[in-house]
Amino acid sequence: MKKIILSVCILGMCAFTLGAQENSAVKAIVYHYAARNFFSGAISKADLDTIIQAGIHSPSAANRQPWHFTVVQNAALARQIISNNTDGNVLIVISAPGDGKTNGAQILDCGLAAQSMYLAAQALGLGSRIYTGPVDSVNKDLKSALSLPSNHNVVVIIRIGKVQQVDAVTAASARNSADKLVTYK
């Protein structure tokens, strides 16, 4: 009897896991990868609006929503931010009040918005990548070109574009196993 109950439980867990993996949100979270090879081609307004809405509806500490999203579609300006930007790619520059380094809650909030937009893009079949490397130079040299709100600084940048559909499991970097990262008490 114990073997039958155990078998039923295992089958139920497998069915639940398979069902969760079929959910597009779970698929986008579990099977995402940071695209590196983007192709030229415009992002539709509908897809871009959906991605922006994902950022707007992200959680934030005390619901402060400190972020501002600057959508960069101008190819020349985008290449000043990310030199290998491909025609048709869109950059979403997320900024917040302050110096972009000292307010941990605002940085986390902007990170949550970035992650939401990054995953939304992938759920829509687009490639996405999160950048923090260019942030300092953008804050130093391009704030006025981006028309950032006064007293805002860039926290993170997301690149969205067309990609060849690939198997995200093999395209993604190796991940540590749960037994190395999780402790249950």
C-alpha atoms as a printed R data frame, in Angstrom:
    type eleno elety resid chain resno      x      y       z
1   ATOM     1    CA   MET     A     1  0.000  0.000   0.000
2   ATOM     2    CA   LYS     A     2  2.833  2.404   0.854
3   ATOM     3    CA   LYS     A     3  4.369  1.756  -2.565
4   ATOM     4    CA   ILE     A     4  1.062  2.559  -4.285
5   ATOM     5    CA   ILE     A     5  0.628  5.789  -2.303
6   ATOM     6    CA   LEU     A     6  4.244  6.766  -3.002
7   ATOM     7    CA   SER     A     7  3.789  6.008  -6.721
8   ATOM     8    CA   VAL     A     8  0.602  8.098  -6.867
9   ATOM     9    CA   CYS     A     9  2.351 10.983  -5.080
10  ATOM    10    CA   ILE     A    10  5.312 10.833  -7.444
11  ATOM    11    CA   LEU     A    11  3.044 10.720 -10.489
12  ATOM    12    CA   GLY     A    12  1.046 13.637  -9.106
13  ATOM    13    CA   MET     A    13  4.211 15.667  -8.545
14  ATOM    14    CA   CYS     A    14  5.415 14.877 -12.060
15  ATOM    15    CA   ALA     A    15  2.063 15.905 -13.517
16  ATOM    16    CA   PHE     A    16  2.134 19.141 -11.483
17  ATOM    17    CA   THR     A    17  5.695 19.864 -12.585
18  ATOM    18    CA   LEU     A    18  4.896 19.171 -16.235
19  ATOM    19    CA   GLY     A    19  1.778 21.338 -15.967
20  ATOM    20    CA   ALA     A    20  3.798 24.173 -14.450
21  ATOM    21    CA   GLN     A    21  6.383 23.872 -17.208
22  ATOM    22    CA   GLU     A    22  3.639 24.296 -19.798
23  ATOM    23    CA   ASN     A    23  2.617 27.614 -18.216
24  ATOM    24    CA   SER     A    24  4.193 30.374 -20.326
25  ATOM    25    CA   ALA     A    25  5.157 32.470 -17.297
26  ATOM    26    CA   VAL     A    26  6.906 29.552 -15.626
27  ATOM    27    CA   LYS     A    27  8.562 28.622 -18.924
28  ATOM    28    CA   ALA     A    28  9.891 32.171 -19.307
29  ATOM    29    CA   ILE     A    29 11.281 32.112 -15.767
30  ATOM    30    CA   VAL     A    30 12.790 28.625 -15.773
31  ATOM    31    CA   TYR     A    31 14.044 28.472 -19.359
32  ATOM    32    CA   HIS     A    32 15.192 32.048 -20.020
33  ATOM    33    CA   TYR     A    33 18.644 32.937 -21.249
34  ATOM    34    CA   ALA     A    34 20.445 36.223 -21.815
35  ATOM    35    CA   ALA     A    35 20.570 36.605 -25.582
36  ATOM    36    CA   ARG     A    36 23.881 37.546 -27.162
37  ATOM    37    CA   ASN     A    37 23.152 37.252 -30.870
38  ATOM    38    CA   PHE     A    38 20.464 39.687 -31.909
39  ATOM    39    CA   PHE     A    39 19.151 40.158 -35.450
40  ATOM    40    CA   SER     A    40 17.868 43.310 -37.084
41  ATOM    41    CA   GLY     A    41 14.133 43.816 -37.169
42  ATOM    42    CA   ALA     A    42 11.680 46.119 -35.493
43  ATOM    43    CA   ILE     A    43  9.864 45.236 -32.292
44  ATOM    44    CA   SER     A    44  6.115 45.692 -32.685
45  ATOM    45    CA   LYS     A    45  4.411 48.470 -30.754
46  ATOM    46    CA   ALA     A    46  2.068 45.907 -29.173
47  ATOM    47    CA   ASP     A    47  4.998 43.811 -27.887
48  ATOM    48    CA   LEU     A    48  6.826 46.893 -26.648
49  ATOM    49    CA   ASP     A    49  3.698 48.119 -24.845
50  ATOM    50    CA   THR     A    50  3.270 44.698 -23.194
51  ATOM    51    CA   ILE     A    51  6.893 44.731 -22.038
52  ATOM    52    CA   ILE     A    52  6.555 48.254 -20.613
53  ATOM    53    CA   GLN     A    53  3.353 47.240 -18.797
54  ATOM    54    CA   ALA     A    54  5.253 44.345 -17.219
55  ATOM    55    CA   GLY     A    55  7.710 46.879 -15.799
56  ATOM    56    CA   ILE     A    56  5.012 49.285 -14.651
57  ATOM    57    CA   HIS     A    57  3.224 46.477 -12.794
58  ATOM    58    CA   SER     A    58  6.346 45.207 -11.042
59  ATOM    59    CA   PRO     A    59  6.406 45.129  -7.251
60  ATOM    60    CA   SER     A    60  8.254 47.846  -5.361
61  ATOM    61    CA   ALA     A    61  8.991 48.612  -1.707
62  ATOM    62    CA   ALA     A    62  5.993 50.368  -0.145
63  ATOM    63    CA   ASN     A    63  4.592 50.613  -3.714
64  ATOM    64    CA   ARG     A    64  6.809 53.661  -4.319
65  ATOM    65    CA   GLN     A    65  7.421 52.769  -7.987
66  ATOM    66    CA   PRO     A    66 10.589 54.910  -8.117
67  ATOM    67    CA   TRP     A    67 11.479 53.995 -11.680
68  ATOM    68    CA   HIS     A    68 11.315 55.888 -14.921
69  ATOM    69    CA   PHE     A    69 11.559 54.021 -18.224
70  ATOM    70    CA   THR     A    70 13.290 55.671 -21.177
71  ATOM    71    CA   VAL     A    71 12.704 53.703 -24.374
72  ATOM    72    CA   VAL     A    72 15.583 54.176 -26.806
73  ATOM    73    CA   GLN     A    73 14.657 53.335 -30.397
74  ATOM    74    CA   ASN     A    74 17.094 55.759 -32.039
75  ATOM    75    CA   ALA     A    75 19.860 53.516 -33.440
76  ATOM    76    CA   ALA     A    76 22.657 56.082 -33.089
77  ATOM    77    CA   LEU     A    77 21.810 56.822 -29.456
78  ATOM    78    CA   ALA     A    78 21.404 53.120 -28.689
79  ATOM    79    CA   ARG     A    79 24.897 52.437 -30.092
80  ATOM    80    CA   GLN     A    80 26.335 55.123 -27.817
81  ATOM    81    CA   ILE     A    81 24.980 53.077 -24.911
82  ATOM    82    CA   ILE     A    82 25.695 49.567 -26.227
83  ATOM    83    CA   SER     A    83 28.192 49.643 -29.073
84  ATOM    84    CA   ASN     A    84 27.105 46.389 -30.726
85  ATOM    85    CA   ASN     A    85 23.403 47.237 -30.655
86  ATOM    86    CA   THR     A    86 21.609 45.870 -33.713
87  ATOM    87    CA   ASP     A    87 19.183 47.875 -35.875
88  ATOM    88    CA   GLY     A    88 15.657 47.457 -34.600
89  ATOM    89    CA   ASN     A    89 16.727 46.547 -31.066
90  ATOM    90    CA   VAL     A    90 15.161 48.605 -28.315
91  ATOM    91    CA   LEU     A    91 16.918 49.659 -25.130
92  ATOM    92    CA   ILE     A    92 14.890 50.363 -22.021
93  ATOM    93    CA   VAL     A    93 16.877 52.540 -19.650
94  ATOM    94    CA   ILE     A    94 15.568 52.348 -16.090
95  ATOM    95    CA   SER     A    95 16.406 55.282 -13.858
96  ATOM    96    CA   ALA     A    96 15.455 56.368 -10.351
97  ATOM    97    CA   PRO     A    97 15.980 59.423  -8.146
98  ATOM    98    CA   GLY     A    98 19.349 59.697  -6.454
99  ATOM    99    CA   ASP     A    99 22.832 58.600  -7.398
100 ATOM   100    CA   GLY     A   100 21.771 55.096  -8.432
101 ATOM   101    CA   LYS     A   101 24.070 53.467  -5.885
102 ATOM   102    CA   THR     A   102 23.078 54.330  -2.342
103 ATOM   103    CA   ASN     A   103 19.368 53.604  -2.066
104 ATOM   104    CA   GLY     A   104 19.177 49.821  -1.885
105 ATOM   105    CA   ALA     A   105 15.365 49.707  -2.039
106 ATOM   106    CA   GLN     A   106 15.270 51.763  -5.240
107 ATOM   107    CA   ILE     A   107 17.972 49.636  -6.837
108 ATOM   108    CA   LEU     A   108 16.061 46.477  -5.940
109 ATOM   109    CA   ASP     A   109 12.805 47.981  -7.228
110 ATOM   110    CA   CYS     A   110 14.442 48.878 -10.557
111 ATOM   111    CA   GLY     A   111 15.948 45.385 -10.695
112 ATOM   112    CA   LEU     A   112 12.506 43.849 -10.227
113 ATOM   113    CA   ALA     A   113 11.107 46.007 -13.030
114 ATOM   114    CA   ALA     A   114 14.045 45.035 -15.255
115 ATOM   115    CA   GLN     A   115 13.501 41.340 -14.547
116 ATOM   116    CA   SER     A   116  9.782 41.642 -15.292
117 ATOM   117    CA   MET     A   117 10.441 43.301 -18.651
118 ATOM   118    CA   TYR     A   118 13.278 40.905 -19.479
119 ATOM   119    CA   LEU     A   119 11.007 37.903 -18.868
120 ATOM   120    CA   ALA     A   120  8.039 39.479 -20.663
121 ATOM   121    CA   ALA     A   121 10.184 39.949 -23.759
122 ATOM   122    CA   GLN     A   122 11.236 36.316 -23.675
123 ATOM   123    CA   ALA     A   123  7.672 35.130 -23.125
124 ATOM   124    CA   LEU     A   124  6.791 37.053 -26.311
125 ATOM   125    CA   GLY     A   125  9.496 35.171 -28.232
126 ATOM   126    CA   LEU     A   126 11.990 38.038 -28.247
127 ATOM   127    CA   GLY     A   127 15.550 38.087 -27.015
128 ATOM   128    CA   SER     A   128 16.457 40.142 -23.968
129 ATOM   129    CA   ARG     A   129 19.552 40.958 -21.981
130 ATOM   130    CA   ILE     A   130 20.108 43.004 -18.820
131 ATOM   131    CA   TYR     A   131 23.102 45.371 -18.724
132 ATOM   132    CA   THR     A   132 24.692 47.190 -15.810
133 ATOM   133    CA   GLY     A   133 28.180 47.659 -17.276
134 ATOM   134    CA   PRO     A   134 27.386 50.824 -19.290
135 ATOM   135    CA   VAL     A   135 25.449 52.491 -16.445
136 ATOM   136    CA   ASP     A   136 28.296 54.645 -15.109
137 ATOM   137    CA   SER     A   137 29.257 56.013 -18.524
138 ATOM   138    CA   VAL     A   138 25.605 56.654 -19.425
139 ATOM   139    CA   ASN     A   139 25.139 58.556 -16.155
140 ATOM   140    CA   LYS     A   140 28.304 60.533 -16.852
141 ATOM   141    CA   ASP     A   141 27.823 61.318 -20.543
142 ATOM   142    CA   LEU     A   142 24.293 60.660 -21.820
143 ATOM   143    CA   LYS     A   143 21.762 61.778 -19.212
144 ATOM   144    CA   SER     A   144 20.760 64.889 -21.147
145 ATOM   145    CA   ALA     A   145 20.619 62.986 -24.474
146 ATOM   146    CA   LEU     A   146 18.204 60.554 -22.794
147 ATOM   147    CA   SER     A   147 16.143 63.388 -21.259
148 ATOM   148    CA   LEU     A   148 16.151 61.650 -17.888
149 ATOM   149    CA   PRO     A   149 13.962 63.263 -15.238
150 ATOM   150    CA   SER     A   150 15.878 65.744 -13.081
151 ATOM   151    CA   ASN     A   151 17.802 64.118 -10.214
152 ATOM   152    CA   HIS     A   152 17.464 60.649 -11.820
153 ATOM   153    CA   ASN     A   153 20.348 58.325 -12.549
154 ATOM   154    CA   VAL     A   154 20.370 55.164 -14.617
155 ATOM   155    CA   VAL     A   155 20.257 51.948 -12.588
156 ATOM   156    CA   VAL     A   156 19.935 49.251 -15.271
157 ATOM   157    CA   ILE     A   157 19.436 48.840 -19.030
158 ATOM   158    CA   ILE     A   158 17.504 46.140 -20.891
159 ATOM   159    CA   ARG     A   159 18.091 45.269 -24.517
160 ATOM   160    CA   ILE     A   160 15.245 43.703 -26.468
161 ATOM   161    CA   GLY     A   161 15.429 42.406 -29.998
162 ATOM   162    CA   LYS     A   162 14.839 39.675 -32.490
163 ATOM   163    CA   VAL     A   163 16.726 36.433 -31.969
164 ATOM   164    CA   GLN     A   164 16.843 33.056 -33.608
165 ATOM   165    CA   GLN     A   165 14.728 30.746 -31.494
166 ATOM   166    CA   VAL     A   166 17.050 28.348 -29.729
167 ATOM   167    CA   ASP     A   167 16.832 25.770 -27.010
168 ATOM   168    CA   ALA     A   168 17.243 28.000 -23.969
169 ATOM   169    CA   VAL     A   169 18.327 25.104 -21.772
170 ATOM   170    CA   THR     A   170 21.455 24.478 -23.841
171 ATOM   171    CA   ALA     A   171 21.974 28.151 -24.733
172 ATOM   172    CA   ALA     A   172 21.968 29.296 -21.109
173 ATOM   173    CA   SER     A   173 25.024 29.248 -18.879
174 ATOM   174    CA   ALA     A   174 25.275 26.307 -16.517
175 ATOM   175    CA   ARG     A   175 23.325 26.813 -13.306
176 ATOM   176    CA   ASN     A   176 24.256 25.566  -9.853
177 ATOM   177    CA   SER     A   177 22.054 22.766  -8.568
178 ATOM   178    CA   ALA     A   178 19.442 23.391  -5.904
179 ATOM   179    CA   ASP     A   179 21.283 21.189  -3.394
180 ATOM   180    CA   LYS     A   180 24.189 23.665  -3.507
181 ATOM   181    CA   LEU     A   181 22.012 26.769  -3.197
182 ATOM   182    CA   VAL     A   182 19.044 25.904  -0.990
183 ATOM   183    CA   THR     A   183 18.793 24.975   2.667
184 ATOM   184    CA   TYR     A   184 15.530 23.639   4.086
185 ATOM   185    CA   LYS     A   185 14.956 23.805   7.841
